[in-house]
């Protein structure tokens, strides 16, 4: 895997601007995100070209070998005038107890990456996921369980395409070997599942069902799907997407007899529950579960035929 240390490093002028004008977050809050030592009259073609070539993020203050600390990340977004990017925040800039600020910034990068699926935007998309990974590692270190769920998705789908963060000791070790993505995903989903994350539970069940990062086991997969459903079903702040995804996977298991006995009636019940929950999640704006919602609805009709014996 390629180390994310190859990301652009923050230069002396950016550090000086940080000291004189305040952090990017402070300047943004005071309406001065464009603060620069370059006078407005001198912001010509070369200045604009440098801004156009600015990276999606930049690394500052890498951790020492003893502490193996995560780096400070300078966060950017597309410039308002459409030419290049501007720094709008740096992280960490506060204690951020619970890692919620890091999670918020990571979600912004996630959204930008998802908005650029074209092959021509590969570099921008991968860099957004690389920045999100480092921010999520910060959040996970601060005990944020939701960050573990997102890290699991990054590693499961290899969203950074092999370009992950490595600490100084790991990068300099003569015989170091990067942990495979499936194993990383398993570790993060396991942590989240054991700390009460329903999303991590059904994601962990998927890993057991496929044998990715762990020994394949249909029975263990069904256990985690049921655990995910039980955690959310009927809760005051129920996550309908997690309830629906867990129910959908239980429906598949009973329909195919994977990890449990084959039972079309029980499969129909689970498909119905999945269709209701995923439909509600879709209506609430979680459009990325559209395919699962359609699958659940079709499953209800298919199981009805199986139970009735009418084809």
N, C-alpha and C positions, 0 to 999 in steps of 0.2 A: 504494500500500500504506500502511496505517496504521502509524505508528511504535509500537514496543513501549514507547517512552518514556512513553506515556500510562498505563503501569502505575502502581499506587500507589507513592508515594515513602515511604521510611522516615522516620518523624517523630522529633522531639527526644526524646520519652519512650522510644522504642525504642532510640535511640542511647545514651541515658543508662543504660538498663537493661543494654545491652551492655557499657558500661564498668564498671558497679557489680557486676553479677552474672556477667559473662563472656558469651561468645558463646552463641547458642542451642545450638550443638553441645556446648559445654562444660556448659551447664546440663542438657542432655538426658543427657549421659554421667554426670552426678552425680545423676540422678533429680530434677532441678529444672526441668523444661521449663515449669512453670507460674509461675516466678518473676515477681513483679510488684510495683510500688510500691503497688498497691491492696490494703489488708488484706482478709483473707478475709471479714470481717464486712461490708465495704462492696461486695462483689462481687454487686450486685443486678441488677435488670432492665436498667439502662442499661449496666452493664459487660458483661453477657451479650450485649446487642444489638450493642455495638461489636465483640465477638469474632465474632458471627454474620456481621457485615458485612465482616470481614477478607477481603482478597483471597487468591487462590491463591498469589501471590508478591508481593514488593515489591522495588523498585529502590533501591539505595543507592550513593553515591559513583560517579556517572557519570564516564566517562573524559574527560580534558581534550581540548581541540581539537587540541593538538599530537600527543599520543600516540594519540588515537582508541582509548583503552582500552575494553574491555568493562566493563559495570557489575558491582558486587557485587550478588549476588542473595540475598535472604532467602527461605528455603525453608519452606513450611508443610505441615501435614498435618491431616486432620480431627481435631478434639479428641476425646479419649477418651470424654467424656460425650455426644458426638454433637451438641454445640451449637457451630457455627462451626469455626474453625481456629486452630491455634497454631503459632508459629514454632519449628522444631526444628533448623535449621541455617542457616549463612550461607556463601556461597561467593563468592570464594576466602577461606579462612581459614588456608591453608598453601600451600607451594610447589606441591604436587600434581604432581609430576613424572610426565609421561605422561598426565595428565588423567583418571586412573581414577576419582577421587572425583567429578569433574564428570559423568562417564559414568554412575556409579552413581546419582547424584541425578536425572539426566535419565531414566534407565530407570524410576525410581519414578514420575515424572510421566507417562511414557508409559503405564505400567500403569494409573494412575488415569484417564487420558483414555480408554483402551480400555474401562474398566469403566463408562463413562457415555455410551453411544451415543445415548440418547434425545434428541429435539429440544429437550425442556425443559431439558436439561443442557448446551446448546450453550455458554453463557458459561463454565462451569466447564471443559468439555472444551477449548475454544480456549485458555483461559488456561494450562491444563496444558501444551499444546503450545508456547505462547509461552515459558514458563519453561524447557521442555526445549530449545528452540532456543538460548537464551542460554547455558545450561549446556554444550550441545554445541559451541557456538562457542568457549567457554573450552577445552574438551577438545581440539578440533581445533587451536587455537592452540598447544597443548602437544604436538602431534604424534600425537594418538590417531587411528589410522586407522579404528577402529570408529565413532568420532564422525562421520566423514565419511559413512559408510554411512547412519547414522540421519538426518543432515541432508539427505542426498539424498532419503530417503523423505518427510521433512517437506515439502520443496519440491516434489517430484514430485506429491504428492497434495494440495498446498495445505492442509495440516492446520491451519495458523493462520488460514486464510481471509483472507489479505491483511494480517494484523497482524504484521509482522515487525520485528525490531530494526533501527534505523537509528542510526548514530553521529551525533555533533554536527554535523560538517561536512556529512555527507550530508543531514541533516534541515534544515540552514539554507541549503544551496545554492539559488540562485534557479532554476537550470535543471537540477536533478538529476532523474534518472529511475531508479526502482528497477529492478534487474535482474529480468527475468521469471523466474518460478518454474522453468520448464523449463530455462533456462540455468543457474540456480543448481544444480539437481539434476545437470545434466551435469557441471559443474565439480567438485562433490564426489564423484560416482561416478567420474569420471576420475582424480581424485587417489588415491582408495582403490584403484582398479584398478591403477594404475601402481605402487602400493606394496604389492601382493600380497594385496589383499582379494578373495577369491573371490566374496563377496556383491556387492561393487561391480562385479565383472566382469560377472555375469549381469544385474545391474540396468542397467549401461551398455549391454549388448546389447539390452535392452528399449527403451532410448531410441533406439538406432540403428534398430531394427525399426519403431518408430512414427514416427521423424523428429521427436522432441521435443527441442528444445534443440540439435539438430545436423541435418546432412543425412541423410535416410533412406537406409539401406543394409542390405539383407538380408545381404550378404556380410560386412560388418563385424560385424553382430549375431552371425552364426554363429561368427566368429573369437573374439569375447569369450565366447560360451557355452562354446566348447571350452577356452578359457583357464581359465575358472572351474572346469570339471570337472577339468582336469589339475592345478590347484593343490591340490585337496582329495582326489581319488581315491587311496586307498591310504595317505594320510598317517596317522601315529600318532594325531594329534588331529583326525581328519577331521571336518569340519562336514557331517553327513549332509544337512542341509537345503539347503545350497548345492550339494552334489553332485547331489541330487535335482532341484533347480530348474533347474540347468544342463542335466542330462540330459533333463528334460521339454521344455525349449525346443529342444534339438537334435532331439528326436523330432518335435515340431511342424514344425520346418523341413524335415526329410526327408519327412514325410508330405505336406506341401503344396508342397514344392519351392520354398521361399522362402530365397534366399541360397545354395542348393545344389541338386543334382539330386534329383528325386523318387525315393525308394527306400523301398518299404514294408518290406523286410527290415531295413534299417538303422534305420528308424523303430521297428520292433518291438523291436529290441535296446535302443534308447535308452529306450523306454517301460518295458521290463523293469527297466533299471537305475534309472530314476526311481522306479518303484513300490517297489523294494527300499529305496532310500535314504530316500524320503519316508515310507515305512512305519516305518523305524527312527527317523526324526526325530519322527514323531507319537507313537510309543511312549515316546520320551524326554521328552515333555511339550510339544512344539512343535505344539499343537493347531491353531494358525492356518493350518497347511498341509494341513488336512483336504481342502479342495477340490482342491488339486493332487494329493494322493495318490489321490483317487477318479478324477481325470482320467487319471492314469498307468495305473491298473488297467484302465480302460475302453479306453485306447489300445492296450494289449496285446491285448485281445480283438478290437478293431476291425482291427488290423493282421494278426492271425492270419487273419481272414476275407479280407482283401485278398490276402494271400499265397496262401491256399488257393483263392481264387476261389469260395468258398461263401457265399451270402447267404440 
